[in-house]
Amino acid sequence: MASGRDPVQQAADEDRDLYEVSTWEPRSRLDRLIVGVDDGVRRTARVLAYVVAALIGVSIIALSGLVLLSEFQVGELDGVTDPVVTALVVLSIVPALALAGYVWRADVTTGEPVTLLAVTFVVIVLLAGFVAIVNELGRLALGVEETTFGLGTILFYYLVVGPVEETAKLVAVRVHAYRSDRFDAVIDGAVYGAVAGVGFATIENALYITRALEPAATALGTIQAGDGITAARALAGPGHVIYSGIAGFYLGLAKFNREYAVPLVLKGLVIAALLHGTYNVGASIVPGIVYQSTSLSPLASTMAFVVPFDALAGYYLYRKLRAYRDTYQAVDAGRWDDSVPAPELVEFEPSTDRPAIGAAAAQSEAVAESDADSGAHSDAEAPERRPDAEERSESRWERRSESDEPVDSIDDWEF
C-alpha cells in the first residue's frame, strides 16, 4: 500500500478491466455529469477567489489613496508642490536610490525592464496610505504614545511596523513583477525588492519632511528649516532598500523552489522584519545615548548608529548577491540565457548545431568525392577515422558534464 495503489490494481495485468473495482474513470452519463459538476464548482470557486482578491486589492488601494489625498488636502503633503520641498525630498532618497542601483548592477542575469521597475515603485507608493492606517491601528491597540518610549514601543516596532511595512513592499513585487516572464532568476527578486524599498522611502520621506517644515516666506528659509530632517531621512532610506532586497531575494528563491515557497517567503519576511524592528528600536535609543555622552551633534550621533547598522545588514544582502553571482559564473549559467544573443559565425568557423557553409562546405564536399573515388580498400583495411572537430567538442563537453561537481547552495549562509 506504500505505492498508493490498491493491491488488486498492482497485481492485475493491464488487459483486465478494473472499473469500479479498484479504479475509476468517467464512462456513463452519470459519471460525466458528476465530473462536469465538479469541474464547474472548482472553476466557479476559483473565479470567486479571484474576484474577492481583486475587490480587496482595489479597496486597499482606494483606501490608501484616500489617506494620501487627505494628507494633501488637510495635512502638509501638499508642500511637495513647492519646488524647494520637492528638491529636499529628492535629495533625501539619493542614498537609497544609489544602493538600489548597486543591487541592479549586481544582477548578472538579463536586465530588468523599466516598466516593471516603475510599476513596482508606483504600487508601493499607492500602498503606503494603507500601511499608515495599519500602523496607526497597531499603535492604538498597543497603547503606544508617540512622545514616550517603553516596552509597548518595542513591541510596536517588532510586531507591527516591521512586519507590516516589509509585507507591503513584498506585495508590491508579488502583484505584478513576480508574475512576469522577465522575473526569470532568483536575484531578480532582490532587484525588485530594492526598488520597492526606494518607493516606500520616497513617500515616507515626503511625509516626514513636509510635516516637519514650517511655512517659510522664502526658499532660503525653507532650506534652512528642512536641511536637518532631510539629512535624517537620507540616513533612513537605505535601510528600506536593504530589508526589502533581502525579502525579495527569498521571494525569488520561492519562485524557483515551489515546494518550499511558503517557508522561503516567511523566512525572508522574518529576517527583513527583525532587521527593520531592530533598526527602529536602536535608532530610538542609541543616538540619544551617544549625544549625551559625547560632543557629537544630533546628526552625527544618529550616523554613529545608522551607518554601522546598515553596513552589517547590507553585508548580509551583499553575501547573497555575491554567492549568486559566483555560482552563476562557476556553472556558466549564461549559456542558458535565451535573451543573450549567440555570437554570429563567419564562413570559416565550425558550428556545433548547423551544417558548414561557404568554403567549409565546398572543402567538405571535395574531401567526400575524393574518398569515394579512391575507395579501393575494404572496410577492414580502411584506417580508423579520426573524430572531427564537432565530435571532439561534444566528447569534451560530455566529459566536462560528467566531471562537474555539485555547486554549493546559494542559501547555505544562515542569518
PEUR-V925654 format. One record per residue. RES is the residue in one letter. SS is DSSP state (alpha for helix, beta for strand, coil for the rest). Layout:
BEGIN
RES_SS + RES_SS
END
This chain:
BEGIN
M_coil + A_coil + S_coil + G_coil + R_coil + D_coil + P_alpha + V_alpha + Q_alpha + Q_alpha + A_alpha + A_coil + D_coil + E_coil + D_coil + R_coil + D_coil + L_coil + Y_beta + E_coil + V_coil + S_coil + T_beta + W_coil + E_coil + P_coil + R_coil + S_coil + R_alpha + L_alpha + D_alpha + R_alpha + L_alpha + I_alpha + V_alpha + G_alpha + V_alpha + D_alpha + D_alpha + G_alpha + V_alpha + R_alpha + R_alpha + T_alpha + A_alpha + R_alpha + V_alpha + L_alpha + A_alpha + Y_alpha + V_alpha + V_alpha + A_alpha + A_alpha + L_alpha + I_alpha + G_alpha + V_alpha + S_alpha + I_alpha + I_alpha + A_alpha + L_alpha + S_alpha + G_alpha + L_alpha + V_alpha + L_alpha + L_alpha + S_alpha + E_alpha + F_alpha + Q_alpha + V_coil + G_coil + E_coil + L_alpha + D_alpha + G_alpha + V_alpha + T_alpha + D_coil + P_alpha + V_alpha + V_alpha + T_alpha + A_alpha + L_alpha + V_alpha + V_alpha + L_alpha + S_alpha + I_coil + V_alpha + P_alpha + A_alpha + L_alpha + A_alpha + L_alpha + A_alpha + G_alpha + Y_alpha + V_alpha + W_alpha + R_alpha + A_alpha + D_coil + V_coil + T_coil + T_coil + G_coil + E_coil + P_coil + V_alpha + T_alpha + L_alpha + L_alpha + A_alpha + V_alpha + T_alpha + F_alpha + V_alpha + V_alpha + I_alpha + V_alpha + L_alpha + L_alpha + A_alpha + G_alpha + F_alpha + V_alpha + A_alpha + I_alpha + V_alpha + N_alpha + E_alpha + L_alpha + G_alpha + R_alpha + L_alpha + A_alpha + L_alpha + G_coil + V_coil + E_coil + E_coil + T_coil + T_coil + F_coil + G_coil + L_alpha + G_alpha + T_alpha + I_alpha + L_alpha + F_alpha + Y_alpha + Y_alpha + L_alpha + V_alpha + V_alpha + G_alpha + P_alpha + V_alpha + E_alpha + E_alpha + T_alpha + A_alpha + K_alpha + L_alpha + V_alpha + A_alpha + V_alpha + R_alpha + V_coil + H_coil + A_alpha + Y_alpha + R_alpha + S_coil + D_coil + R_coil + F_coil + D_coil + A_coil + V_alpha + I_alpha + D_alpha + G_alpha + A_alpha + V_alpha + Y_alpha + G_alpha + A_alpha + V_alpha + A_alpha + G_alpha + V_alpha + G_alpha + F_alpha + A_alpha + T_alpha + I_alpha + E_alpha + N_alpha + A_alpha + L_alpha + Y_alpha + I_alpha + T_alpha + R_alpha + A_alpha + L_coil + E_coil + P_coil + A_coil + A_coil + T_coil + A_alpha + L_alpha + G_alpha + T_alpha + I_alpha + Q_alpha + A_alpha + G_alpha + D_alpha + G_alpha + I_alpha + T_alpha + A_alpha + A_alpha + R_alpha + A_alpha + L_alpha + A_alpha + G_alpha + P_alpha + G_alpha + H_alpha + V_alpha + I_alpha + Y_alpha + S_alpha + G_alpha + I_alpha + A_alpha + G_alpha + F_alpha + Y_alpha + L_alpha + G_alpha + L_alpha + A_alpha + K_alpha + F_coil + N_coil + R_alpha + E_alpha + Y_alpha + A_alpha + V_alpha + P_alpha + L_alpha + V_alpha + L_alpha + K_alpha + G_alpha + L_alpha + V_alpha + I_alpha + A_alpha + A_alpha + L_alpha + L_alpha + H_alpha + G_alpha + T_alpha + Y_alpha + N_alpha + V_alpha + G_alpha + A_alpha + S_alpha + I_alpha + V_alpha + P_alpha + G_alpha + I_alpha + V_alpha + Y_alpha + Q_alpha + S_alpha + T_coil + S_coil + L_coil + S_coil + P_alpha + L_alpha + A_alpha + S_alpha + T_alpha + M_alpha + A_alpha + F_alpha + V_alpha + V_alpha + P_alpha + F_alpha + D_alpha + A_alpha + L_alpha + A_alpha + G_alpha + Y_alpha + Y_alpha + L_alpha + Y_alpha + R_alpha + K_alpha + L_alpha + R_alpha + A_alpha + Y_alpha + R_alpha + D_alpha + T_alpha + Y_alpha + Q_alpha + A_alpha + V_coil + D_coil + A_alpha + G_alpha + R_alpha + W_alpha + D_coil + D_coil + S_coil + V_coil + P_coil + A_coil + P_coil + E_coil + L_coil + V_coil + E_coil + F_coil + E_coil + P_coil + S_coil + T_coil + D_coil + R_coil + P_coil + A_coil + I_coil + G_coil + A_alpha + A_alpha + A_alpha + A_alpha + Q_alpha + S_alpha + E_alpha + A_alpha + V_alpha + A_alpha + E_alpha + S_alpha + D_alpha + A_alpha + D_alpha + S_coil + G_coil + A_coil + H_coil + S_coil + D_coil + A_coil + E_coil + A_coil + P_coil + E_coil + R_coil + R_coil + P_coil + D_coil + A_alpha + E_alpha + E_alpha + R_alpha + S_alpha + E_alpha + S_alpha + R_alpha + W_alpha + E_alpha + R_alpha + R_alpha + S_alpha + E_alpha + S_alpha + D_coil + E_coil + P_coil + V_coil + D_coil + S_coil + I_coil + D_coil + D_coil + W_coil + E_coil + F_coil
END
